[in-house]
Amino acid sequence: KTYPGFDEDLYITAEAEAFVKWHAGQLSWSQATREDRIQLDGDLSLARAFPTWNARSKFAHIMPVSRTATSHAG
């Protein structure tokens, strides 16, 4: 491959845990960016569109089971 010669349009810096939790639906995009756990630097329209580029996990709507609930299950 050869370098196409263009500068990057958007830089994403993220804590791996925060990115995974956002993808899994355990952390909101607004909270992750407000707390600087996910940071975007570059074209504002691309930064605003970025959350729509990654499909959320199809399991994101399922909340984790607490340990106390599993310990009573037997």
Secondary structure by P-SEA (a helix, b strand, c coil): cccccccccbbbbbcaaaaaaaaaccccaaaaaaaccccccccaaaaaacccccccccccccccccaaaaaacc
